[in-house]
Amino acid sequence: MSTNIVVPELGESVVEARVAKWLKKEGDAVSAGDALVELETEKIDLEVSADRAGVLGAIKHTEGADVKVGEVLAVLEAASASAPDAARKEKPAVAASAEKPAKAAPAADVKASPTARNVAREQGVPLESIAPAAGSRVMKGDVLRAKPTPTTPAAPAAPKSPVSPLPPGSRGEQRVRMSKRRATIARRLVEAQHNAAMLTTFNEVDMTAVMDLRARRKEAFQKQHGVGLGIASFFVRAAVGALKAFPQINAEIQGDEIVLKQYYDIGMAVGVEGGLVVPVIRDADQKSFADIELGIRDFAKRAQDGTLTLEDLKGGTFTITNGGVFGSLMSTPILNPPQVGILGLHKISDRAVAQNGQVVIRPMMYLALSYDHRIVDGREAVQFLVRIKDYIEDPALMVIT
């Protein structure tokens, strides 16, 4: 009996994917759980696995093809009686070692994602030797962290570029197809500018109080919570406080109605190879500074490892983006629809400012709030940004208000 391998549900608003790489060839015998094909979506990359053992039959869509949810990718045929049985082939090895005390579960018994198993095979890392960083399932990031490092230090890898190098003096051109993520980013950014009355207001904030607080508390915070006290958690807490004071910025437009959200899911934009992703800190108003810092660190790590899930990226009521980590002094962030507000953070620079009639040097940061003028007036936007400034310049307000 044959079974169709189809494009699975891809999550909220994601209806299309691209076939990135076939991991099995037509005629290959597969076991239940084997990864068959990698799909690239606008948000994350994922693998489609076999739900039973068999032989991979006809592949319906080759690498590079765009496919929609529910489309048939390939056909999985029933295995013939003479087909190799991986389980039977492994039994003698297990029996031969039965006399020895088991130190770890066999790789087949280890709970691991298909991607983790594939990477472990490629890198030669035994799955049974890997302890998952979170939960009970080994993920791709766990495998990458467990990969042995060479004894001889390697030279730093050059940044990847889609453009092939050319001889000096050449005037060549090269066409590179956009990834699904980059194409979606391009489309959504244009839509945001076309479909919203977007404006940006600016302010500047003195970071002295936050930096002094971090300097005093960083060691104790690290010892107590196992994570450093960063800048981002202060802005997440400040944003939640400001959103409570100005609820129309924590809203969206649906038809001729304004939906005011009474929960605070804060998206944190993360730049990774291939484009921007925005994982979401759920119920940020109910989280401590430590919870927020741990969440941000986890998102950053999994964004680089490629192990973010669709659930991590779904929704969000307001977004924070930090161009300052790349050296940006000022920018105008673009809305992340259907949200109506996004806060841009920038580089902290020592600048001369007037204070109590004197010129002093202070660590200053420019803030930018882009907002949808259809439901947010300029007065509310300016006051919102001033509220952020007040919280950051006097962090005690985040506790007593």
N, C-alpha and C positions, 0 to 999 in steps of 0.2 A: 504494500500500500504506500502511495506517495503522499507527501505533505508539502504544502506551500510554505515557503519562508517569506514572510511579508514584512513591510516596513511597520514597526510598532508605533503605538501612540507616543508622540514626542514631547508632550507637555503642553502647557498653556500657550495658545496662539501659534504654536509651531506646527506647520502642516507639511513641510517639505524638507528633504535632506538630500545630500549628495553622496554617492557611493565613492568612498575614499580609497578603500583597499580590500580586495578579497583575500582572506587569510587561508582559504581552502580552494583547491582547484576542482573542476568537474571530474568526477570519478574517485575523489578522495573519500576514504572511510572516516566517519566522524562518530564521536561518542556524545551522549547526552551532556549538554553543558559546554561543548566545544564552541569557541567563537568562530563564526563563519565569515563575517564581513564587518568592516568598520564604516560607520556612517558619520558624515560631517553635517551638523546642523548650525543654525544661526547662533545658538547659545553654547552647546557643548558637543563633543564628539562621543559617540557611543558604539558599542558592539552589539550585533545581533547573533544570538547563540542558537544552537540546535536544541530542541526540547526533547529529542530522543535520538537514539543511535540510528545510523543508516549510512547511505552513500550520497554524496552531493551530486545531484543530477544537473539538469540544464540551468545555467546561469542566465537570467532574463535581462539583467542590466549590468553593463560593464563599468569599470572604474571611470569616474568622471561624470556619470549619468545623474541627472536630477530625478528624484523619485518622490512620490507623495505617500502619506500615511495610508496603509492598506494595500499598496501595490506589491505584486509578487516580485521578490528579488531572485529567488531560485526555487528549485524543487528538490526536496529531500526524499530519495527513494529508500525503500526497505532494503536492508542488507541481505545479501544472499547467504545461503548456508555456508558457503566456502569463504566468505569474507573474513578477514583477520578479526579476531576478537581480542581487543586490547586487554580486557580483563583477564582472559585465559592466559595471555602471554606474560602477564605480570605475576600470576600465581606462583610459579616455581621460585621466583626471586624472593617472594614473601615467605614461602615455606622454608627456603634455605636459610633464611635469617631468623626463623622462628625460635631457634634455640637461644638466641642472644636477647638480653633484656632490651625492651623497646625504650628508647630515649625520647622519641617524638612521634607524633602521629604521621602516618604516610601522607605524601603530598595529596593523594586522591581524597583523603578525609579532611583536609584542611579547608575551612570555609574561605573562599577567595573569589573576587570578581573575575570574570573572563579576561578583562584587560590585565589584571595582576598575574594571572596564570601565563598569559602570552608573553608578558615582559619578563617574568621569571625564567621561562624557557629560553628566551633570547639572551638573557644576561647570565644564565647558568647559576641562578640563585635558588637554593632549595626552599620551596614554600614552607616546609615543616620547620625551618629554622627562623621564620619571621614571626615576630609578635606584632599584631595590629596595634596601631597607635590609638585607635578609638574603636569601640565596639568589639565584635567577635569576628569580623570579616577582614581578611587581608585585602588591602587596596593597592592600586598602582604605586601610590606614593610610598607605602611601606616597603615595597620591593625596591624602589629606587634608592631609598635610604639605606637598605640592607646590602646594596651592591658593594662588593669589596673595592676599596680604593687602591690604585697602583702605588707601589713603594716609591717610584720615581715621579716627582711632581711633573704634571703635564703643563704645557704652556696654556694660558687662558684661551678659551675658544673665541674666535672672532664672531661677531654678531651675524646671524644668518641673513642672507639677502637673496631674494628671488631672482635677482639680475646676475647673469653670468659675467665674469670679468672679461674685458676686451683689451687688446693691445693698445699701448699709448698712441694717441692721435686718431683712434678709430671713432667713427660717428655712427655707431650701430644703434638699433632699436630692438627691443624685445617685448613681446606681448605676454603678459602673465595673467591668467584667469583669476578673478577675485574669488577668495574663499567664500563659503556661505556666510560666515560671520561678518566678513568685511562688506560683502554686498548688502547684508541686512542693516549693518551700521549705517552705510551710505543712504539706504532708502529711508530708514527711520529718522535720520538727522534732517533730511530734506522735508519729510512729512511734518516733523516737529516745527520747522520754520514756516511751512505753508499752512498748517492747520491750527496754529496758536498765535495769539497776539503777544509775541515774546519780547520782553524788555529785560534789561539788567540794571540793577542798582549796586553801587559800590560803597564800601566803608573801609576803615582800617582799624586794627585792633592792636593794643599793646600787650604783648605776650609775657611781660615780666612776671606777673603773678603766677601764671601757669608754670612757667619755667622754674621759678623759685620753688613752687610746691613740688614739682617733680624732683628737683635736686634734693630737697629735704626728705622726701618719702620714697624715693626709687628703690633703695636697698631693702627697706622694710617691706615694701609692696612686693618686690621680687621674691623675698623669702616666704612671705605669707601666701602668695597666690601662684608662684611659679611662672610669672609673666611680667614683662616690663610695663611700666606706666608710660604710655605714649601720649601724643597730642590728640590723636583722632578721637579717643574716648571722651575727652572734654567737649569736643565739638558735637559728638553724638548726643551727649546729655544736654548741652546747650540748645541744640536743635529741637529736641523733644520739648524742653521748656518753652521755647519760642512758638512751636507748633500748637501747644496747648493754649497759648495766649492769642494766637491768630489761626483759628481752625480752618479758614478758607484756603490756607496754603497746604493743608493736609487733606486735600480733596481732589476730585476729578469731575469732569463734565461728562454726563451721559445724556445725549439728546438735548432737551431743554431743561434738564435738572442738574443741580449741583449735589454731588454725593460727598458729604462731610464724613471723613473716617474718624472713628473714635478709638483707633488703635494706631500704633506708631511703629511701622516696619521701615527701617531706615536702610536704603541701599548704599553700599560703599563701592564706588567705582574702582576697579583694579585693572591696570594695563598689563596685558600679557601678550606673548607672541601671537599674532593673528588678529588682535583687536581687543576691544574693551569688554569686560564682563562686569556685571553689577550684582554680586551676591547680597542677600538681604538679611539684616539683623532683625529677627522677629521680636515683637513686643519689647522694643528697646527701652520703653518707659519703665519696665519691670526688672531691668537688668542693672547690676552693679557695675562699677568701673572695671572690676576684674573680669566679670562675665563678658563685657564688651571687648576688652583687650584680648581675651582668649578667643572670642569669636572672630575678631579681625585677623589675628595671627593665623588661625585655622583656615580662614578663607584665602589669605594670601598664599599660604603653603599649598593648598589644594588647587588654587588657580594656576600656580606654576607647574604642579604635577599633572594637571589635566584631569583631576578627579572630582571637580565640582559636579553636582547633580542638577537636574532641571528644577528640582524642588528648592535648591539653594538660590536659584536665580528668579524664581517666580514672584510676581507681585511687587510690593514696595509702595510706600505712600509718599516718600520724599527721598531724595538722593544727595549724597555728599561726594564730591570729587576733589582730589588733592593734586593739582598740577605742581605744587611746590616741591614734591619729591623729585621732580625732573628739572627743577630750577626756574619754573615759571613765576614771574613777578606779578602778572595780572592777566586775566583772561575773561571771556564771557561764556560760561558753560551753556550748553544747549539742553533744553528740557528732555526728560526721559518719559515720553508719553505712556500712559495717560496722566502722569503726575503733572502738577502745575507749579512746582518749585524745585530748584536745585541749587545747592550751596557750593560755591567754589572756594577752596583754600589755596593759598599760594606760599611762596618762599618767605621764610622769616629772615629779615635783613635788619641789621643795625642802622638806624636812621636818626638824624637830628630832629627832635620834636620840641615844641614849646610846652613847658609844664610849670605852672605856678610862676609865670613871668620869667622863667629861665630856659635856656636851650640845653637839653639833655639828650644823651644817646640812649635809645631804647630799642629792644628787639620788636620790630613791627611787622605785621602781616596785612596784606590787602585781602578783603573778603568781597565776594561777588555773589549776588542772589539774582538768578534769572527766574522770571515768573510769567505766568500766563495772565495778561492784562484783562482777559475776558471776565475773570472772576476775582482777580486780585488787583486792588487799586494801588496806585503808587504810594499812598500814605501808609497802607498796611505793610507793603513790601519794605519801605524804609524803616518803619517801626520794628518790623521783624528782625531786620539786620542789626538795628541798634540794640535789640534785646539780646541777640547773640553776643554782640560786643560787650554788653554789661556783664553777662555771665562769665565770659572769658577773662575779663579784666578784674572781676571779683568772684572767683569760683565758689566762695561761700554761699552766694545767692542760689546756686544750684542745689544746695542742701536745705536752705531755710525758706525757700519760696515754693 
